[in-house]
Amino acid sequence: MARFETPDPQNTIRDIAGSKQNPIHPIWRGIGFVLMIVTPIMGYAASILLLDLNAQNRWIPIPRDLIIAGKDPYLLIKLFITLIIALLIFLLFQIVTFFILRISSPSRYGPTDVPPVRYTGRKYKR
């Protein structure tokens, strides 16, 4: 153990202002890691599905400039659609998280708190 190290660093984590932080529970770190891996996979699967449905129904014509030579000619299109869908899935997760936290979190003010004063500024007289 170092000279200035405390034996229990879990209880002494402090931020820049000096206040103690609430450490994140490890299960939430695991869920975040799983979502970080699963979201692009879901986006890639959805992009393949959309390209197959587009080939059948011809919703949007694919420009010849985006088709490349090689094993997978639609690789650029798949990556672009994957990125867009992954961002939309992430946005959906954020909106759901926002509503869950808004519903489940305690009120902003406790029973002894006074609501903030709405200050509109000084009235200037000439």
N, CA, C and O atoms as CSV, one atom per row, in Angstrom:
chain,resi,resn,atom,element,x,y,z
A,1,MET,N,N,0.850,-1.170,0.000
A,1,MET,CA,C,0.000,0.000,0.000
A,1,MET,C,C,0.897,1.235,0.000
A,1,MET,O,O,1.900,1.284,0.712
A,2,ALA,N,N,0.531,2.221,-0.796
A,2,ALA,CA,C,1.317,3.442,-0.905
A,2,ALA,C,C,1.177,4.283,0.356
A,2,ALA,O,O,0.341,4.012,1.218
A,3,ARG,N,N,2.004,5.292,0.439
A,3,ARG,CA,C,2.052,6.096,1.648
A,3,ARG,C,C,0.752,6.847,1.909
A,3,ARG,O,O,0.277,6.862,3.044
A,4,PHE,N,N,0.165,7.470,0.891
A,4,PHE,CA,C,-1.032,8.282,1.083
A,4,PHE,C,C,-2.296,7.589,0.601
A,4,PHE,O,O,-3.332,8.238,0.454
A,5,GLU,N,N,-2.236,6.316,0.359
A,5,GLU,CA,C,-3.398,5.577,-0.125
A,5,GLU,C,C,-4.244,5.117,1.053
A,5,GLU,O,O,-3.720,4.654,2.066
A,6,THR,N,N,-5.546,5.249,0.909
A,6,THR,CA,C,-6.441,4.794,1.967
A,6,THR,C,C,-6.781,3.329,1.743
A,6,THR,O,O,-6.761,2.861,0.605
A,7,PRO,N,N,-7.088,2.606,2.793
A,7,PRO,CA,C,-7.378,1.182,2.613
A,7,PRO,C,C,-8.691,0.913,1.891
A,7,PRO,O,O,-8.857,-0.157,1.305
A,8,ASP,N,N,-9.634,1.862,1.918
A,8,ASP,CA,C,-10.924,1.655,1.274
A,8,ASP,C,C,-11.173,2.788,0.275
A,8,ASP,O,O,-11.850,3.760,0.612
A,9,PRO,N,N,-10.639,2.683,-0.948
A,9,PRO,CA,C,-10.812,3.791,-1.894
A,9,PRO,C,C,-12.233,3.913,-2.428
A,9,PRO,O,O,-12.572,4.941,-3.013
A,10,GLN,N,N,-13.067,2.906,-2.247
A,10,GLN,CA,C,-14.450,2.951,-2.750
A,10,GLN,C,C,-15.230,4.071,-2.064
A,10,GLN,O,O,-16.066,4.716,-2.696
A,11,ASN,N,N,-14.968,4.306,-0.794
A,11,ASN,CA,C,-15.720,5.315,-0.048
A,11,ASN,C,C,-15.084,6.700,-0.121
A,11,ASN,O,O,-15.660,7.664,0.384
A,12,THR,N,N,-13.911,6.818,-0.737
A,12,THR,CA,C,-13.230,8.108,-0.746
A,12,THR,C,C,-13.075,8.682,-2.149
A,12,THR,O,O,-12.243,9.567,-2.354
A,13,ILE,N,N,-13.842,8.211,-3.110
A,13,ILE,CA,C,-13.770,8.762,-4.459
A,13,ILE,C,C,-14.369,10.163,-4.427
A,13,ILE,O,O,-15.507,10.356,-3.998
A,14,ARG,N,N,-13.595,11.124,-4.883
A,14,ARG,CA,C,-14.066,12.504,-4.870
A,14,ARG,C,C,-13.878,13.109,-6.256
A,14,ARG,O,O,-12.966,12.745,-6.998
A,15,ASP,N,N,-14.768,14.044,-6.582
A,15,ASP,CA,C,-14.634,14.723,-7.864
A,15,ASP,C,C,-13.809,15.994,-7.678
A,15,ASP,O,O,-13.202,16.189,-6.625
A,16,ILE,N,N,-13.784,16.848,-8.679
A,16,ILE,CA,C,-12.958,18.052,-8.635
A,16,ILE,C,C,-13.405,18.991,-7.520
A,16,ILE,O,O,-12.567,19.614,-6.868
A,17,ALA,N,N,-14.709,19.100,-7.293
A,17,ALA,CA,C,-15.220,20.000,-6.259
A,17,ALA,C,C,-14.968,19.458,-4.858
A,17,ALA,O,O,-15.076,20.211,-3.890
A,18,GLY,N,N,-14.639,18.188,-4.720
A,18,GLY,CA,C,-14.351,17.614,-3.421
A,18,GLY,C,C,-15.495,16.834,-2.824
A,18,GLY,O,O,-15.343,16.269,-1.741
A,19,SER,N,N,-16.635,16.779,-3.487
A,19,SER,CA,C,-17.751,16.028,-2.935
A,19,SER,C,C,-17.641,14.565,-3.346
A,19,SER,O,O,-17.044,14.237,-4.371
A,20,LYS,N,N,-18.219,13.707,-2.544
A,20,LYS,CA,C,-18.162,12.275,-2.832
A,20,LYS,C,C,-19.111,11.940,-3.971
A,20,LYS,O,O,-20.215,12.477,-4.054
A,21,GLN,N,N,-18.669,11.053,-4.840
A,21,GLN,CA,C,-19.502,10.597,-5.935
A,21,GLN,C,C,-20.234,9.337,-5.517
A,21,GLN,O,O,-19.779,8.595,-4.647
A,22,ASN,N,N,-21.373,9.107,-6.148
A,22,ASN,CA,C,-22.041,7.828,-5.985
A,22,ASN,C,C,-21.489,6.896,-7.048
A,22,ASN,O,O,-21.722,7.120,-8.236
A,23,PRO,N,N,-20.761,5.856,-6.655
A,23,PRO,CA,C,-20.201,4.966,-7.674
A,23,PRO,C,C,-21.305,4.214,-8.407
A,23,PRO,O,O,-22.340,3.883,-7.828
A,24,ILE,N,N,-21.072,3.954,-9.680
A,24,ILE,CA,C,-22.048,3.250,-10.504
A,24,ILE,C,C,-22.024,1.777,-10.127
A,24,ILE,O,O,-20.960,1.182,-9.958
A,25,HIS,N,N,-23.201,1.205,-10.000
A,25,HIS,CA,C,-23.299,-0.213,-9.676
A,25,HIS,C,C,-22.759,-1.028,-10.847
A,25,HIS,O,O,-23.023,-0.681,-11.999
A,26,PRO,N,N,-22.018,-2.092,-10.591
A,26,PRO,CA,C,-21.413,-2.874,-11.682
A,26,PRO,C,C,-22.421,-3.470,-12.660
A,26,PRO,O,O,-22.085,-3.678,-13.825
A,27,ILE,N,N,-23.640,-3.749,-12.222
A,27,ILE,CA,C,-24.614,-4.327,-13.154
A,27,ILE,C,C,-24.971,-3.326,-14.246
A,27,ILE,O,O,-25.222,-3.718,-15.385
A,28,TRP,N,N,-24.996,-2.015,-13.906
A,28,TRP,CA,C,-25.308,-1.009,-14.921
A,28,TRP,C,C,-24.162,-0.853,-15.903
A,28,TRP,O,O,-24.388,-0.559,-17.077
A,29,ARG,N,N,-22.934,-1.047,-15.438
A,29,ARG,CA,C,-21.800,-1.037,-16.361
A,29,ARG,C,C,-21.890,-2.211,-17.321
A,29,ARG,O,O,-21.581,-2.076,-18.505
A,30,GLY,N,N,-22.313,-3.364,-16.812
A,30,GLY,CA,C,-22.474,-4.537,-17.669
A,30,GLY,C,C,-23.577,-4.350,-18.686
A,30,GLY,O,O,-23.436,-4.738,-19.846
A,31,ILE,N,N,-24.688,-3.750,-18.248
A,31,ILE,CA,C,-25.793,-3.498,-19.179
A,31,ILE,C,C,-25.358,-2.495,-20.246
A,31,ILE,O,O,-25.692,-2.664,-21.418
A,32,GLY,N,N,-24.632,-1.473,-19.867
A,32,GLY,CA,C,-24.131,-0.510,-20.842
A,32,GLY,C,C,-23.181,-1.144,-21.840
A,32,GLY,O,O,-23.219,-0.826,-23.029
A,33,PHE,N,N,-22.327,-2.042,-21.359
A,33,PHE,CA,C,-21.405,-2.728,-22.259
A,33,PHE,C,C,-22.156,-3.614,-23.239
A,33,PHE,O,O,-21.830,-3.645,-24.425
A,34,VAL,N,N,-23.166,-4.339,-22.747
A,34,VAL,CA,C,-23.957,-5.208,-23.626
A,34,VAL,C,C,-24.685,-4.370,-24.672
A,34,VAL,O,O,-24.721,-4.745,-25.844
A,35,LEU,N,N,-25.264,-3.245,-24.269
A,35,LEU,CA,C,-25.955,-2.383,-25.229
A,35,LEU,C,C,-24.983,-1.780,-26.241
A,35,LEU,O,O,-25.342,-1.563,-27.399
A,36,MET,N,N,-23.750,-1.512,-25.803
A,36,MET,CA,C,-22.753,-0.973,-26.710
A,36,MET,C,C,-22.378,-2.001,-27.785
A,36,MET,O,O,-22.032,-1.628,-28.906
A,37,ILE,N,N,-22.446,-3.273,-27.449
A,37,ILE,CA,C,-22.146,-4.330,-28.412
A,37,ILE,C,C,-23.387,-4.685,-29.234
A,37,ILE,O,O,-23.283,-4.899,-30.442
A,38,VAL,N,N,-24.550,-4.750,-28.599
A,38,VAL,CA,C,-25.767,-5.229,-29.260
A,38,VAL,C,C,-26.349,-4.189,-30.224
A,38,VAL,O,O,-26.911,-4.564,-31.253
A,39,THR,N,N,-26.230,-2.908,-29.920
A,39,THR,CA,C,-26.833,-1.870,-30.760
A,39,THR,C,C,-26.300,-1.887,-32.201
A,39,THR,O,O,-27.112,-1.859,-33.126
A,40,PRO,N,N,-24.985,-1.932,-32.439
A,40,PRO,CA,C,-24.535,-2.019,-33.838
A,40,PRO,C,C,-24.916,-3.332,-34.520
A,40,PRO,O,O,-25.150,-3.352,-35.729
A,41,ILE,N,N,-24.981,-4.423,-33.763
A,41,ILE,CA,C,-25.402,-5.699,-34.355
A,41,ILE,C,C,-26.857,-5.611,-34.796
A,41,ILE,O,O,-27.212,-6.085,-35.875
A,42,MET,N,N,-27.698,-5.006,-33.963
A,42,MET,CA,C,-29.098,-4.814,-34.346
A,42,MET,C,C,-29.203,-3.892,-35.562
A,42,MET,O,O,-30.032,-4.122,-36.443
A,43,GLY,N,N,-28.376,-2.859,-35.614
A,43,GLY,CA,C,-28.378,-1.958,-36.765
A,43,GLY,C,C,-27.946,-2.659,-38.041
A,43,GLY,O,O,-28.514,-2.414,-39.105
A,44,TYR,N,N,-26.938,-3.536,-37.945
A,44,TYR,CA,C,-26.482,-4.271,-39.128
A,44,TYR,C,C,-27.554,-5.245,-39.613
A,44,TYR,O,O,-27.794,-5.363,-40.815
A,45,ALA,N,N,-28.193,-5.937,-38.679
A,45,ALA,CA,C,-29.263,-6.869,-39.068
A,45,ALA,C,C,-30.420,-6.112,-39.722
A,45,ALA,O,O,-30.994,-6.578,-40.707
A,46,ALA,N,N,-30.757,-4.957,-39.178
A,46,ALA,CA,C,-31.840,-4.163,-39.765
A,46,ALA,C,C,-31.444,-3.617,-41.136
A,46,ALA,O,O,-32.290,-3.511,-42.024
A,47,SER,N,N,-30.174,-3.269,-41.317
A,47,SER,CA,C,-29.751,-2.768,-42.631
A,47,SER,C,C,-29.815,-3.868,-43.685
A,47,SER,O,O,-30.211,-3.605,-44.820
A,48,ILE,N,N,-29.435,-5.087,-43.335
A,48,ILE,CA,C,-29.545,-6.204,-44.278
A,48,ILE,C,C,-31.012,-6.458,-44.613
A,48,ILE,O,O,-31.358,-6.689,-45.771
A,49,LEU,N,N,-31.864,-6.415,-43.606
A,49,LEU,CA,C,-33.295,-6.617,-43.834
A,49,LEU,C,C,-33.873,-5.522,-44.735
A,49,LEU,O,O,-34.653,-5.810,-45.643
A,50,LEU,N,N,-33.489,-4.273,-44.483
A,50,LEU,CA,C,-33.987,-3.171,-45.312
A,50,LEU,C,C,-33.489,-3.269,-46.755
A,50,LEU,O,O,-34.234,-2.964,-47.686
A,51,LEU,N,N,-32.244,-3.689,-46.947
A,51,LEU,CA,C,-31.742,-3.838,-48.311
A,51,LEU,C,C,-32.451,-4.971,-49.044
A,51,LEU,O,O,-32.723,-4.857,-50.239
A,52,ASP,N,N,-32.751,-6.062,-48.344
A,52,ASP,CA,C,-33.498,-7.156,-48.975
A,52,ASP,C,C,-34.916,-6.722,-49.340
A,52,ASP,O,O,-35.406,-7.032,-50.426
A,53,LEU,N,N,-35.568,-6.009,-48.434
A,53,LEU,CA,C,-36.916,-5.519,-48.729
A,53,LEU,C,C,-36.902,-4.465,-49.836
A,53,LEU,O,O,-37.838,-4.379,-50.630
A,54,ASN,N,N,-35.842,-3.671,-49.882
A,54,ASN,CA,C,-35.725,-2.680,-50.951
A,54,ASN,C,C,-35.514,-3.364,-52.301
A,54,ASN,O,O,-35.998,-2.870,-53.321
A,55,ALA,N,N,-34.805,-4.485,-52.324
A,55,ALA,CA,C,-34.611,-5.213,-53.579
A,55,ALA,C,C,-35.932,-5.791,-54.083
A,55,ALA,O,O,-36.156,-5.873,-55.291
A,56,GLN,N,N,-36.808,-6.192,-53.158
A,56,GLN,CA,C,-38.101,-6.756,-53.559
A,56,GLN,C,C,-39.097,-5.672,-53.971
A,56,GLN,O,O,-39.769,-5.798,-54.994
A,57,ASN,N,N,-39.189,-4.613,-53.177
A,57,ASN,CA,C,-40.234,-3.607,-53.394
A,57,ASN,C,C,-39.774,-2.380,-54.172
A,57,ASN,O,O,-40.608,-1.603,-54.639
A,58,ARG,N,N,-38.481,-2.191,-54.320
A,58,ARG,CA,C,-37.897,-1.054,-55.044
A,58,ARG,C,C,-38.396,0.289,-54.502
A,58,ARG,O,O,-38.916,1.121,-55.246
A,59,TRP,N,N,-38.226,0.481,-53.185
A,59,TRP,CA,C,-38.629,1.741,-52.560
A,59,TRP,C,C,-37.710,2.881,-52.982
A,59,TRP,O,O,-38.164,3.920,-53.460
A,60,ILE,N,N,-36.399,2.666,-52.795
A,60,ILE,CA,C,-35.410,3.702,-53.088
A,60,ILE,C,C,-34.396,3.118,-54.071
A,60,ILE,O,O,-33.803,2.077,-53.789
A,61,PRO,N,N,-34.187,3.758,-55.208
A,61,PRO,CA,C,-33.162,3.244,-56.125
A,61,PRO,C,C,-31.760,3.508,-55.568
A,61,PRO,O,O,-31.476,4.603,-55.083
A,62,ILE,N,N,-30.898,2.509,-55.640
A,62,ILE,CA,C,-29.535,2.634,-55.132
A,62,ILE,C,C,-28.652,3.145,-56.267
A,62,ILE,O,O,-28.604,2.528,-57.331
A,63,PRO,N,N,-27.950,4.263,-56.060
A,63,PRO,CA,C,-27.096,4.801,-57.118
A,63,PRO,C,C,-25.928,3.857,-57.428
A,63,PRO,O,O,-25.418,3.173,-56.541
A,64,ARG,N,N,-25.520,3.832,-58.674
A,64,ARG,CA,C,-24.407,2.976,-59.104
A,64,ARG,C,C,-23.083,3.434,-58.490
A,64,ARG,O,O,-22.154,2.638,-58.356
A,65,ASP,N,N,-22.992,4.711,-58.118
A,65,ASP,CA,C,-21.750,5.221,-57.535
A,65,ASP,C,C,-21.461,4.604,-56.174
A,65,ASP,O,O,-20.299,4.516,-55.778
A,66,LEU,N,N,-22.489,4.176,-55.451
A,66,LEU,CA,C,-22.294,3.602,-54.121
A,66,LEU,C,C,-21.996,2.109,-54.160
A,66,LEU,O,O,-21.592,1.537,-53.147
A,67,ILE,N,N,-22.187,1.475,-55.295
A,67,ILE,CA,C,-21.899,0.047,-55.422
A,67,ILE,C,C,-20.426,-0.104,-55.781
A,67,ILE,O,O,-19.953,0.483,-56.754
A,68,ILE,N,N,-19.698,-0.903,-54.982
A,68,ILE,CA,C,-18.263,-1.085,-55.199
A,68,ILE,C,C,-17.995,-2.507,-55.676
A,68,ILE,O,O,-18.797,-3.411,-55.443
A,69,ALA,N,N,-16.874,-2.693,-56.337
A,69,ALA,CA,C,-16.498,-4.029,-56.805
A,69,ALA,C,C,-15.877,-4.808,-55.649
A,69,ALA,O,O,-15.180,-4.238,-54.809
A,70,GLY,N,N,-16.130,-6.091,-55.615
A,70,GLY,CA,C,-15.574,-6.936,-54.569
A,70,GLY,C,C,-16.563,-7.995,-54.151
A,70,GLY,O,O,-17.538,-8.269,-54.850
A,71,LYS,N,N,-16.297,-8.597,-52.983
A,71,LYS,CA,C,-17.178,-9.665,-52.500
A,71,LYS,C,C,-18.572,-9.151,-52.166
A,71,LYS,O,O,-19.575,-9.784,-52.494
A,72,ASP,N,N,-18.620,-8.000,-51.514
A,72,ASP,CA,C,-19.911,-7.429,-51.112
A,72,ASP,C,C,-20.068,-6.054,-51.763
A,72,ASP,O,O,-19.524,-5.073,-51.256
A,73,PRO,N,N,-20.793,-5.965,-52.864
A,73,PRO,CA,C,-20.898,-4.664,-53.539
A,73,PRO,C,C,-21.707,-3.632,-52.756
A,73,PRO,O,O,-21.575,-2.433,-53.003
A,74,TYR,N,N,-22.530,-4.072,-51.831
A,74,TYR,CA,C,-23.363,-3.144,-51.058
A,74,TYR,C,C,-22.763,-2.813,-49.689
A,74,TYR,O,O,-23.492,-2.401,-48.786
A,75,LEU,N,N,-21.456,-2.985,-49.519
A,75,LEU,CA,C,-20.827,-2.794,-48.212
A,75,LEU,C,C,-20.968,-1.353,-47.713
A,75,LEU,O,O,-21.322,-1.138,-46.554
A,76,LEU,N,N,-20.698,-0.374,-48.562
A,76,LEU,CA,C,-20.819,1.028,-48.132
A,76,LEU,C,C,-22.250,1.373,-47.742
A,76,LEU,O,O,-22.482,2.100,-46.775
A,77,ILE,N,N,-23.192,0.854,-48.488
A,77,ILE,CA,C,-24.597,1.130,-48.191
A,77,ILE,C,C,-24.987,0.479,-46.870
A,77,ILE,O,O,-25.697,1.080,-46.064
A,78,LYS,N,N,-24.521,-0.751,-46.647
A,78,LYS,CA,C,-24.824,-1.438,-45.386
A,78,LYS,C,C,-24.225,-0.695,-44.198
A,78,LYS,O,O,-24.876,-0.543,-43.165
A,79,LEU,N,N,-22.986,-0.232,-44.344
A,79,LEU,CA,C,-22.353,0.492,-43.237
A,79,LEU,C,C,-23.069,1.811,-42.945
A,79,LEU,O,O,-23.250,2.174,-41.783
A,80,PHE,N,N,-23.469,2.515,-43.975
A,80,PHE,CA,C,-24.176,3.786,-43.789
A,80,PHE,C,C,-25.530,3.568,-43.115
A,80,PHE,O,O,-25.884,4.282,-42.176
A,81,ILE,N,N,-26.277,2.587,-43.594
A,81,ILE,CA,C,-27.588,2.299,-42.996
A,81,ILE,C,C,-27.416,1.769,-41.573
A,81,ILE,O,O,-28.219,2.083,-40.693
A,82,THR,N,N,-26.363,0.957,-41.340
A,82,THR,CA,C,-26.087,0.460,-39.989
A,82,THR,C,C,-25.826,1.613,-39.034
A,82,THR,O,O,-26.342,1.619,-37.917
A,83,LEU,N,N,-25.037,2.581,-39.456
A,83,LEU,CA,C,-24.736,3.737,-38.607
A,83,LEU,C,C,-26.001,4.523,-38.275
A,83,LEU,O,O,-26.207,4.913,-37.126
A,84,ILE,N,N,-26.838,4.753,-39.267
A,84,ILE,CA,C,-28.072,5.512,-39.037
A,84,ILE,C,C,-29.010,4.756,-38.096
A,84,ILE,O,O,-29.566,5.344,-37.168
A,85,ILE,N,N,-29.187,3.459,-38.334
A,85,ILE,CA,C,-30.109,2.681,-37.500
A,85,ILE,C,C,-29.560,2.524,-36.087
A,85,ILE,O,O,-30.325,2.566,-35.124
A,86,ALA,N,N,-28.238,2.342,-35.943
A,86,ALA,CA,C,-27.651,2.239,-34.606
A,86,ALA,C,C,-27.855,3.537,-33.828
A,86,ALA,O,O,-28.141,3.502,-32.632
A,87,LEU,N,N,-27.712,4.674,-34.494
A,87,LEU,CA,C,-27.964,5.950,-33.815
A,87,LEU,C,C,-29.434,6.106,-33.434
A,87,LEU,O,O,-29.745,6.642,-32.370
A,88,LEU,N,N,-30.335,5.642,-34.291
A,88,LEU,CA,C,-31.763,5.705,-33.956
A,88,LEU,C,C,-32.103,4.786,-32.782
A,88,LEU,O,O,-32.904,5.151,-31.921
A,89,ILE,N,N,-31.499,3.599,-32.744
A,89,ILE,CA,C,-31.727,2.685,-31.617
A,89,ILE,C,C,-31.179,3.299,-30.334
A,89,ILE,O,O,-31.819,3.228,-29.285
A,90,PHE,N,N,-29.988,3.904,-30.416
A,90,PHE,CA,C,-29.415,4.569,-29.249
A,90,PHE,C,C,-30.314,5.712,-28.783
A,90,PHE,O,O,-30.511,5.892,-27.581
A,91,LEU,N,N,-30.856,6.482,-29.718
A,91,LEU,CA,C,-31.784,7.561,-29.371
A,91,LEU,C,C,-33.030,7.010,-28.687
A,91,LEU,O,O,-33.516,7.590,-27.716
A,92,LEU,N,N,-33.542,5.903,-29.188
A,92,LEU,CA,C,-34.708,5.271,-28.572
A,92,LEU,C,C,-34.400,4.828,-27.143
A,92,LEU,O,O,-35.210,5.037,-26.241
A,93,PHE,N,N,-33.227,4.213,-26.932
A,93,PHE,CA,C,-32.831,3.814,-25.578
A,93,PHE,C,C,-32.701,5.024,-24.662
A,93,PHE,O,O,-33.085,4.957,-23.494
A,94,GLN,N,N,-32.165,6.129,-25.174
A,94,GLN,CA,C,-32.023,7.333,-24.365
A,94,GLN,C,C,-33.375,7.927,-23.984
A,94,GLN,O,O,-33.554,8.383,-22.855
A,95,ILE,N,N,-34.320,7.925,-24.906
A,95,ILE,CA,C,-35.657,8.449,-24.608
A,95,ILE,C,C,-36.349,7.589,-23.563
A,95,ILE,O,O,-36.970,8.113,-22.638
A,96,VAL,N,N,-36.244,6.270,-23.704
A,96,VAL,CA,C,-36.847,5.366,-22.716
A,96,VAL,C,C,-36.196,5.575,-21.354
A,96,VAL,O,O,-36.888,5.627,-20.338
A,97,THR,N,N,-34.865,5.696,-21.327
A,97,THR,CA,C,-34.161,5.932,-20.063
A,97,THR,C,C,-34.582,7.258,-19.449
A,97,THR,O,O,-34.763,7.344,-18.235
A,98,PHE,N,N,-34.740,8.285,-20.263
A,98,PHE,CA,C,-35.172,9.591,-19.760
A,98,PHE,C,C,-36.529,9.488,-19.080
A,98,PHE,O,O,-36.713,10.004,-17.978
A,99,PHE,N,N,-37.484,8.822,-19.734
A,99,PHE,CA,C,-38.816,8.718,-19.144
A,99,PHE,C,C,-38.814,7.855,-17.888
A,99,PHE,O,O,-39.515,8.171,-16.927
A,100,ILE,N,N,-38.047,6.783,-17.877
A,100,ILE,CA,C,-37.985,5.932,-16.681
A,100,ILE,C,C,-37.380,6.703,-15.517
A,100,ILE,O,O,-37.891,6.636,-14.399
A,101,LEU,N,N,-36.299,7.434,-15.766
A,101,LEU,CA,C,-35.683,8.207,-14.689
A,101,LEU,C,C,-36.580,9.352,-14.239
A,101,LEU,O,O,-36.613,9.684,-13.054
A,102,ARG,N,N,-37.298,9.952,-15.163
A,102,ARG,CA,C,-38.205,11.046,-14.804
A,102,ARG,C,C,-39.333,10.548,-13.912
A,102,ARG,O,O,-39.746,11.241,-12.982
A,103,ILE,N,N,-39.830,9.351,-14.194
A,103,ILE,CA,C,-40.923,8.790,-13.398
A,103,ILE,C,C,-40.415,8.275,-12.056
A,103,ILE,O,O,-41.066,8.480,-11.031
A,104,SER,N,N,-39.270,7.614,-12.049
A,104,SER,CA,C,-38.822,6.931,-10.837
A,104,SER,C,C,-37.959,7.787,-9.922
A,104,SER,O,O,-37.746,7.405,-8.772
A,105,SER,N,N,-37.456,8.919,-10.377
A,105,SER,CA,C,-36.590,9.725,-9.523
A,105,SER,C,C,-37.421,10.541,-8.539
A,105,SER,O,O,-38.589,10.834,-8.795
A,106,PRO,N,N,-36.813,10.907,-7.416
A,106,PRO,CA,C,-37.553,11.721,-6.444
A,106,PRO,C,C,-37.759,13.134,-6.975
A,106,PRO,O,O,-37.147,13.537,-7.965
A,107,SER,N,N,-38.627,13.876,-6.303
A,107,SER,CA,C,-38.909,15.240,-6.745
A,107,SER,C,C,-37.669,16.109,-6.562
A,107,SER,O,O,-36.770,15.782,-5.788
A,108,ARG,N,N,-37.642,17.208,-7.279
A,108,ARG,CA,C,-36.478,18.083,-7.223
A,108,ARG,C,C,-36.334,18.749,-5.862
A,108,ARG,O,O,-35.220,19.012,-5.408
A,109,TYR,N,N,-37.442,19.016,-5.225
A,109,TYR,CA,C,-37.416,19.732,-3.962
A,109,TYR,C,C,-37.933,18.842,-2.850
A,109,TYR,O,O,-38.898,18.098,-3.025
A,110,GLY,N,N,-37.278,18.929,-1.707
A,110,GLY,CA,C,-37.723,18.200,-0.536
A,110,GLY,C,C,-38.760,19.008,0.220
A,110,GLY,O,O,-39.140,20.095,-0.217
A,111,PRO,N,N,-39.221,18.493,1.345
A,111,PRO,CA,C,-40.247,19.216,2.104
A,111,PRO,C,C,-39.735,20.513,2.724
A,111,PRO,O,O,-40.536,21.394,3.036
A,112,THR,N,N,-38.432,20.653,2.910
A,112,THR,CA,C,-37.903,21.869,3.525
A,112,THR,C,C,-37.335,22.841,2.501
A,112,THR,O,O,-36.863,23.913,2.881
A,113,ASP,N,N,-37.366,22.506,1.229
A,113,ASP,CA,C,-36.820,23.385,0.197
A,113,ASP,C,C,-37.852,24.411,-0.242
A,113,ASP,O,O,-39.056,24.152,-0.253
A,114,VAL,N,N,-37.353,25.568,-0.597
A,114,VAL,CA,C,-38.192,26.630,-1.130
A,114,VAL,C,C,-37.957,26.663,-2.639
A,114,VAL,O,O,-36.811,26.581,-3.081
A,115,PRO,N,N,-39.019,26.782,-3.436
A,115,PRO,CA,C,-38.803,26.859,-4.883
A,115,PRO,C,C,-37.964,28.078,-5.244
A,115,PRO,O,O,-38.008,29.078,-4.527
A,116,PRO,N,N,-37.207,28.027,-6.323
A,116,PRO,CA,C,-36.349,29.164,-6.673
A,116,PRO,C,C,-37.172,30.388,-7.057
A,116,PRO,O,O,-38.271,30.278,-7.601
A,117,VAL,N,N,-36.611,31.548,-6.760
A,117,VAL,CA,C,-37.264,32.809,-7.079
A,117,VAL,C,C,-37.060,33.078,-8.561
A,117,VAL,O,O,-35.951,32.945,-9.078
A,118,ARG,N,N,-38.120,33.452,-9.229
A,118,ARG,CA,C,-38.018,33.773,-10.655
A,118,ARG,C,C,-37.623,35.240,-10.782
A,118,ARG,O,O,-38.446,36.132,-10.580
A,119,TYR,N,N,-36.385,35.477,-11.110
A,119,TYR,CA,C,-35.853,36.828,-11.227
A,119,TYR,C,C,-35.870,37.231,-12.688
A,119,TYR,O,O,-35.259,36.565,-13.524
A,120,THR,N,N,-36.551,38.297,-13.000
A,120,THR,CA,C,-36.654,38.742,-14.387
A,120,THR,C,C,-35.700,39.886,-14.693
A,120,THR,O,O,-35.626,40.316,-15.844
A,121,GLY,N,N,-34.986,40.383,-13.732
A,121,GLY,CA,C,-34.042,41.471,-13.966
A,121,GLY,C,C,-34.551,42.787,-13.416
A,121,GLY,O,O,-35.719,42.923,-13.052
A,122,ARG,N,N,-33.647,43.752,-13.365
A,122,ARG,CA,C,-34.007,45.077,-12.867
A,122,ARG,C,C,-34.731,45.868,-13.923
A,122,ARG,O,O,-34.447,45.746,-15.114
A,123,LYS,N,N,-35.662,46.673,-13.486
A,123,LYS,CA,C,-36.330,47.596,-14.396
A,123,LYS,C,C,-35.517,48.886,-14.414
A,123,LYS,O,O,-35.285,49.508,-13.378
A,124,TYR,N,N,-35.102,49.265,-15.584
A,124,TYR,CA,C,-34.305,50.474,-15.725
A,124,TYR,C,C,-35.212,51.657,-16.011
A,124,TYR,O,O,-36.135,51.576,-16.822
A,125,LYS,N,N,-34.929,52.752,-15.332
A,125,LYS,CA,C,-35.684,53.988,-15.537
A,125,LYS,C,C,-34.729,55.030,-16.100
A,125,LYS,O,O,-33.570,55.118,-15.696
A,126,ARG,N,N,-35.231,55.804,-17.026
A,126,ARG,CA,C,-34.403,56.872,-17.593
A,126,ARG,C,C,-34.913,58.200,-17.157
A,126,ARG,O,O,-34.350,59.229,-17.529
